[in-house]
């Protein structure tokens, strides 16, 4: 998962981001999940709080931030909702 902070007034273009990631990273390094945040949480020593984000996971019912899922079929990052979450859990949606 990657946590992103968008510039004010900007929105996420899932297909353009997929193309960018596809050009710059090998497939094994593509983030499978994205989490949009208002700002990145930092520790007292100005490090990102990755442990807390990892503990919260990617359950859309438990995470307050918008979540996106890499959909290789449509070559885009798409919103992760309860339906996709259930498909990930039961294995019918490969990530």
C-alpha angles and dihedrals in degrees: 000000000000125000115217134190113202123211114256111278094017127114133201116264101200097194095046091048090050091053090049093049091044091055097046106035136048113246094256090060097050111118107245092199133033127200119198114211135182089227138348115260112235135196124233088269092052097255122138115259096238095153093061091048091050091049091051090054124187105296104137091209092056103036115075095202124084111266129204131195128212107245105192091184093062092030093232144096107254130191113273109228134168093276094055090042091057091048090052091050096048092045097242090116112057117212 
